[in-house]
Amino acid sequence: MLLKHCKYPRNVALLAGDLNSVWNSSSPGGCHAGLFSWASADNWTNPLCSLSLQLSNPLFTHWVARHLQEGVEHSGVSWIDHILVHFHDQPEVVRGGTESHNDWITVSDHRPLWLDLHLPSEGTLPIPLVGSPPLPPPRRLPRENKAVVDRYRKSVTAKVRKLPLTLSPSDRLAQIAKISVDACPRPGDKPLSFYNSTKLRDGWSPLYIAHLTALSSIAEMRQHLTGASKRRLWRTPGEIQVGISDVTMRWQEQLQQLTWPTPEDEEAAATIGGGPVHWKHLARTDYGNLVPLLRNLEKDIKKKMHGRKRSEWRHNINAQSAAREDARKKGKTAAVIRSIFGTHTDRYDMNLLRLPDGSTLIDPVLIHEAHTKHWEMWHQGMGRKTFFDDHRIDWSHPHLSRASFLDYHGHSHIPPPILNRIWTAITQPLDQLPHLTALLLEATSSPVTVDELRAAIKRTPATSVPGPSGLSYAMMKEWSTRCSHQLTMH
């Protein structure tokens, strides 16, 4: 009935449930091979998989309980429940996800999936996205590339020199920040380099090995079908089916032994030459045209393995080696070990925030407001009053407020010795330096020198995340003296 429904172009079909199979064949869980090859052949898509990769939010629908010391820990282990959408009528996915709240523990070891769809031909309206669109990734200055840094420094210096002298300090700072950010390469831009100019060589790209595996498997099937290269000839449909099953099994085992830098690479490797799952489930009615089909596939794979393409794959693997070597020099042993064994741990994604009630925020504005509200409450004592809310210290005679500070009702849980030390820490600077207020006023009123500014920038970490302007400390560290002088002008 479902296949009959899918034949009509204007019908929208959903296939949902516990399919007991993962989407990619190399993912853990399930009793069957990956759904990707079968689904793509029959025009089914998995929109939640694409949405999960886009938001860097892994989904788990099968959860298990593990005994941990005196308690039990519930954790997601696999994704074997799916919502598949048929290509017909071009349905658009607005949003979706899975539920992971602790209340589901008492219901089932599976977690439900949900999906919001927009059907263009049926008159439904898409759910409007709350807040502003996602911000583009911040620009980064590759300080390891001396040529790029030199061009950046010259460009920023030349443009800062043209700024009018009538600008206020705040406007001048905003203009210098904009110039610095715009002078950095855009995300995705890579400096031109000769393909073998790198000094790091540590093996082939996983994609190149996947192409070699696909080529050898397809060539082996073609040789058995034609009797070439002294291969045993497959004569009957039964021999062909058993032989293809053996070849594809070895094909899958070789792919599973590889470590993939991204899920996209793993998914692409599983479809090279049709993929082992496609050939394993090939219908017997298609056996008659196998030889010319396999020959054409061999030619296509060889074209994709051209020297220029191999250099791009090798460049990617060399970039990973360079990152691993840089982590080793910085003493980040754990990062090196994870890179070698392929157990990469993604950093916390600032475009997603999970709240204590189990809900998730993906809008940048709402995430910012939630963080701001949390820390405001934390700094204010989570709503509790402090001594300084009810009293005001006369700093010319602070000793007059000592008794009130020690007897304040909010300090009853603090031991007296510690409370006395806190009072001493608050008032001791004035006792030892009676002119501290005048000294602070003088120090903060004097203009900042270029040397002080450059020393402050030098002490900052180059890997710090930039603020809303996009200006990072890595960019500021490469400013010329003339550029720094512009910031100290009054």
C-alpha positions in Angstrom: 0.0 0.0 0.0 2.8 2.4 0.8 4.7 1.7 -2.4 1.4 2.2 -4.3 0.9 5.5 -2.6 4.4 6.7 -3.5 3.8 6.2 -7.2 1.7 9.4 -7.4 3.9 12.6 -7.6 1.6 14.7 -5.5 1.4 12.3 -2.6 3.5 12.7 0.5 4.7 9.5 2.3 6.3 9.1 5.7 7.9 5.9 6.9 8.4 6.0 10.6 9.1 3.5 13.4 11.6 1.3 15.0 13.4 0.0 11.9 16.2 -1.7 14.0 18.8 -0.3 11.6 21.2 2.6 11.7 21.3 5.1 8.8 25.0 4.6 8.0 26.3 1.0 7.9 29.3 1.8 10.1 27.3 3.3 13.0 26.8 1.2 16.1 23.5 -0.5 16.8 20.7 -2.3 15.0 20.5 -5.7 13.5 20.6 -4.8 9.9 22.9 -2.9 7.5 22.6 0.9 7.0 19.4 2.2 5.5 21.2 4.9 3.4 21.8 2.8 0.2 18.3 1.2 0.2 16.5 4.5 1.0 18.4 6.6 -1.6 17.6 4.0 -4.3 13.9 4.3 -3.5 13.8 8.1 -3.2 13.6 8.2 0.6 15.4 10.8 2.6 16.3 11.1 6.3 15.8 14.8 7.1 16.6 14.5 10.8 20.1 13.1 9.9 20.8 16.2 7.8 19.4 18.5 10.5 21.6 16.7 13.1 24.8 17.2 11.1 23.9 20.9 10.4 23.3 21.7 14.1 26.1 19.4 15.4 23.5 17.8 17.6 23.8 14.0 17.7 20.5 12.1 18.2 20.0 8.9 20.1 16.7 6.9 20.1 17.8 3.7 21.8 19.0 4.2 25.4 20.4 1.7 27.8 21.0 1.6 31.6 24.5 1.0 33.0 25.2 0.4 36.7 27.5 3.1 38.0 28.8 2.5 41.5 25.6 2.8 43.7 23.3 4.1 40.9 22.2 3.6 37.3 23.2 5.8 34.4 21.0 6.0 31.3 22.8 7.0 28.1 22.0 7.0 24.4 23.8 4.3 22.4 22.3 4.2 18.9 19.9 5.7 16.4 17.7 2.9 15.1 14.2 4.7 15.0 13.7 6.8 11.9 11.3 9.1 10.1 11.9 8.8 6.4 10.3 11.2 3.9 9.6 10.5 0.3 10.9 12.9 -2.4 7.5 13.4 -4.0 5.9 16.9 -3.7 9.2 18.3 -2.3 8.3 18.5 1.4 10.4 20.9 3.4 11.6 20.1 6.9 11.2 23.1 9.3 12.6 21.6 12.4 12.8 18.3 14.3 14.6 16.3 16.9 14.1 13.7 19.7 13.1 13.7 23.3 15.6 12.8 25.9 14.0 13.9 29.2 14.4 11.6 32.2 10.7 11.0 32.4 10.9 8.7 29.4 13.1 6.2 31.4 10.0 4.7 33.0 8.2 4.4 29.7 10.6 2.7 27.3 14.2 2.2 26.3 13.4 4.1 23.1 12.9 7.9 22.6 10.3 9.4 20.3 11.2 11.4 17.2 9.3 14.5 16.0 9.3 16.4 12.8 7.6 19.6 11.5 7.0 19.5 7.7 5.9 22.1 5.2 3.9 20.8 2.3 4.1 23.4 -0.6 1.3 21.9 -2.7 -1.1 21.2 0.1 -1.4 24.8 1.4 0.4 24.4 4.7 2.3 27.3 6.0 5.9 26.9 7.3 6.5 27.5 11.0 8.3 30.8 11.3 11.8 30.6 12.8 12.1 32.6 16.0 14.8 35.2 16.2 17.4 36.2 13.8 19.0 33.9 11.2 22.1 32.0 12.3 25.3 34.1 12.2 28.1 33.2 9.7 31.2 31.5 11.3 33.7 34.0 12.6 36.8 34.8 10.5 40.1 33.5 11.7 43.6 34.7 11.0 45.9 31.7 10.2 49.0 32.9 12.1 50.9 29.8 11.0 50.9 31.1 7.4 53.5 33.9 7.3 52.5 35.1 3.9 48.8 35.6 4.9 49.9 37.3 8.1 52.2 39.7 6.2 49.4 40.6 3.7 47.0 41.1 6.7 49.4 43.4 8.5 50.1 45.5 5.4 46.4 45.8 4.5 45.3 46.8 8.1 48.1 49.3 8.4 47.3 51.0 5.1 43.6 51.3 5.8 44.0 52.5 9.4 46.4 55.2 8.2 43.5 56.6 6.1 41.1 57.0 9.0 40.2 60.7 9.7 41.7 62.2 12.8 38.3 63.6 13.8 36.9 60.3 14.8 36.0 59.8 18.5 37.9 57.0 20.3 34.9 54.7 20.3 34.3 55.2 16.5 38.0 54.8 15.8 38.1 51.5 17.7 35.0 50.3 15.8 36.5 51.2 12.5 39.8 49.4 13.3 38.0 46.3 14.5 36.0 46.2 11.2 39.1 46.7 9.1 40.9 43.9 11.0 38.1 41.5 10.6 37.5 42.2 6.9 41.2 41.8 6.2 41.1 38.1 7.4 40.3 35.3 5.0 36.6 34.3 4.8 35.7 30.9 6.3 36.4 28.3 3.6 39.0 30.3 1.8 42.3 28.4 1.6 45.6 30.0 0.6 47.0 28.7 -2.7 49.8 26.2 -2.3 51.6 23.5 -4.4 50.0 20.2 -3.6 53.3 18.5 -2.4 54.7 21.5 -0.6 53.9 20.2 2.9 56.6 18.6 5.1 54.1 16.3 6.8 53.4 12.9 5.2 51.7 10.1 7.1 49.7 7.9 4.7 46.8 8.0 2.3 43.5 9.7 2.7 40.6 7.4 3.9 38.6 8.4 0.9 41.4 7.3 -1.4 41.5 3.9 0.3 37.7 3.7 0.0 38.1 4.3 -3.8 40.8 1.7 -4.1 38.6 -0.8 -2.2 35.6 -0.1 -4.4 37.7 -0.3 -7.6 39.2 -3.7 -6.6 35.8 -5.1 -5.6 34.1 -4.0 -8.8 37.1 -5.3 -10.9 36.9 -8.7 -9.0 33.2 -9.1 -9.8 33.8 -8.2 -13.5 36.7 -10.7 -13.7 34.6 -13.5 -12.2 31.7 -12.8 -14.6 34.1 -12.8 -17.7 36.7 -15.3 -16.5 39.4 -12.8 -16.9 42.7 -12.9 -15.0 42.3 -16.6 -14.4 39.3 -16.0 -12.1 36.8 -18.8 -11.5 33.9 -18.1 -13.8 30.4 -17.5 -12.2 28.1 -19.5 -14.5 24.6 -19.7 -12.8 22.6 -17.0 -11.1 23.1 -18.8 -7.8 26.9 -18.7 -8.2 26.7 -15.0 -9.1 24.6 -14.2 -6.0 26.9 -16.1 -3.6 30.0 -14.6 -5.3 28.7 -11.0 -5.1 27.8 -11.6 -1.4 31.4 -12.7 -0.6 32.9 -9.7 -2.4 30.6 -7.1 -0.8 31.2 -8.6 2.6 35.0 -8.1 2.3 34.2 -4.7 0.9 32.2 -3.7 3.9 34.8 -5.1 6.3 37.6 -3.0 4.7 35.4 0.2 5.0 34.6 -0.5 8.6 38.3 -0.6 9.5 38.8 3.0 8.4 38.6 6.1 10.6 36.6 8.9 9.1 37.2 12.6 10.0 33.6 13.5 9.3 30.3 11.7 8.9 29.9 13.1 5.4 33.1 11.4 4.3 31.9 8.1 5.8 28.6 8.5 4.0 30.3 9.3 0.7 32.6 6.3 1.0 29.7 3.9 1.4 28.2 5.0 -2.0 31.4 4.8 -4.1 30.6 2.6 -7.1 27.1 2.1 -5.8 28.4 0.8 -2.4 28.5 -2.8 -1.1 24.9 -2.7 0.2 23.6 -1.8 -3.3 25.4 -4.8 -4.9 24.5 -7.2 -2.1 20.8 -6.6 -2.7 20.9 -6.5 -6.5 18.0 -8.3 -8.1 18.7 -11.4 -10.2 16.9 -9.8 -13.2 19.8 -7.3 -13.4 22.5 -10.0 -13.8 22.4 -9.9 -17.6 23.8 -6.4 -17.9 26.4 -6.6 -15.2 29.6 -6.8 -17.3 29.2 -3.5 -19.2 27.9 -1.8 -16.1 30.9 -2.9 -14.1 33.3 -1.8 -16.8 31.8 1.7 -16.9 32.0 1.9 -13.1 35.7 1.0 -13.2 36.3 3.9 -15.7 34.4 6.4 -13.6 36.2 5.4 -10.4 39.6 5.7 -12.1 38.7 9.2 -13.3 37.8 10.2 -9.7 41.2 8.9 -8.6 43.1 11.3 -10.9 46.3 12.7 -9.5 44.8 16.1 -8.9 42.0 14.6 -6.8 44.4 12.4 -4.9 46.4 15.5 -4.0 43.3 17.1 -2.4 42.7 14.0 -0.3 46.3 13.9 0.7 46.2 17.6 1.6 43.3 16.9 3.9 45.1 14.1 5.7 48.2 16.3 6.0 46.1 19.1 7.6 45.0 16.6 10.3 48.7 15.6 10.8 49.7 19.2 11.1 47.0 19.9 13.7 48.1 16.8 15.6 51.7 17.9 15.6 50.7 21.4 16.8 48.7 19.8 19.7 51.7 17.7 20.6 54.0 20.8 20.7 51.5 22.5 23.0 51.4 19.6 25.3 47.8 18.6 24.6 48.4 14.8 24.9 44.8 13.9 25.2 44.0 15.6 21.9 46.8 13.8 20.2 45.6 10.4 21.5 42.0 11.1 20.4 43.3 12.1 16.9 45.3 8.9 16.5 42.5 6.6 17.6 39.8 8.6 15.8 37.9 9.2 19.0 37.2 12.9 18.4 35.2 14.9 20.9 33.4 17.8 19.4 33.5 21.1 21.3 30.4 22.4 22.9 28.3 24.0 20.2 27.5 27.6 21.1 24.6 27.5 18.6 22.7 25.0 20.9 21.8 25.2 24.6 20.0 22.4 26.5 18.0 23.7 29.5 17.4 21.8 32.8 13.8 21.0 31.8 15.0 19.0 28.8 14.1 21.6 26.1 16.7 23.0 23.6 17.4 26.5 22.3 18.9 27.0 18.9 18.2 30.7 18.4 21.4 32.7 19.1 19.5 35.6 20.6 17.6 33.3 23.0 20.8 31.5 23.9 22.5 34.8 24.7 19.6 36.0 26.8 19.5 32.7 28.8 23.3 32.9 29.5 23.0 36.6 30.5 20.1 36.0 32.8 21.8 33.0 34.5 25.0 34.9 35.3 23.1 38.0 36.4 21.2 35.9 38.9 24.4 34.1 40.0 26.3 37.4 40.6 23.3 38.7 42.5 23.2 35.7 44.9 20.4 34.0 43.0 17.9 36.6 44.3 19.1 36.7 47.9 20.0 40.0 49.5 23.5 40.8 50.5 25.0 43.2 53.1 25.6 45.9 50.5 21.9 45.9 49.5 20.9 47.0 53.0 24.0 49.0 54.2 26.4 51.6 52.8 29.9 51.7 54.1 31.5 55.1 54.9 34.9 54.5 53.4 36.4 57.5 55.3 35.5 55.6 58.6 34.9 51.9 57.5 35.4 50.6 61.1 32.0 52.1 62.0 30.3 49.4 59.8 32.2 46.4 61.2 29.7 45.4 63.8 26.8 45.6 61.3 28.8 43.5 58.8 29.6 40.8 61.4 26.0 40.7 62.7 24.2 40.7 59.3 21.6 37.9 59.2 22.8 36.7 55.8 26.2 35.9 57.3 24.9 33.6 60.0 26.1 30.5 58.2 29.7 31.8 57.8 32.1 30.9 60.6 33.3 33.9 62.6 37.0 33.5 61.8 36.3 33.5 58.1 33.9 36.4 58.4 36.6 38.4 60.1 39.1 37.6 57.3 36.5 38.8 54.7 36.1 42.1 56.5 39.9 42.5 56.8 40.2 41.8 53.0 37.6 44.5 52.3 39.0 47.2 54.5 42.7 46.5 54.7 43.7 48.3 51.5 42.4 51.5 52.9 44.2 51.0 56.2 47.6 50.3 54.6 47.1 52.9 51.8 45.0 55.8 53.0 45.5 57.6 49.6 44.4 54.5 47.6 41.4 56.3 46.1 43.5 59.2 44.8 46.1 56.7 43.4 43.4 54.7 41.6 41.9 57.9 40.2 45.3 59.1 38.9 46.2 55.7 37.4 42.9 55.3 35.5 42.9 59.0 34.3 46.3 58.8 32.7 46.3 58.0 29.0 47.2 54.5 27.9 50.6 54.3 26.1 51.4 52.1 23.0 53.7 49.9 25.0 51.0 49.3 27.7 48.5 48.4 25.0 50.9 46.0 23.2 51.9 44.4 26.5 48.3 43.8 27.4 47.5 42.3 24.0 50.6 40.1 24.3 49.4 38.6 27.6 46.0 37.5 26.1 45.5 34.0 24.6 45.5 33.9 20.8 42.9 31.2 20.8 40.3 33.2 22.6 36.8 33.4 21.0 36.0 36.8 19.5 33.2 39.0 20.6 30.2 40.3 18.5 32.5 42.4 16.3 34.5 39.4 15.3 37.8 40.9 16.4 40.0 38.3 18.0 43.2 38.6 20.0 45.0 36.7 17.3 44.2 39.6 14.9 45.3 42.2 17.5 48.6 40.5 18.1 49.5 41.1 14.4 48.8 44.9 14.5 51.6 47.1 13.6 52.9 49.9 15.9 51.2 52.5 13.7 47.8 50.7 14.1 48.3 50.4 17.9 49.2 54.1 18.0 45.8 55.0 16.4 44.0 53.4 19.4 45.9 55.5 22.0 45.1 58.8 20.3 42.8 61.2 22.2 
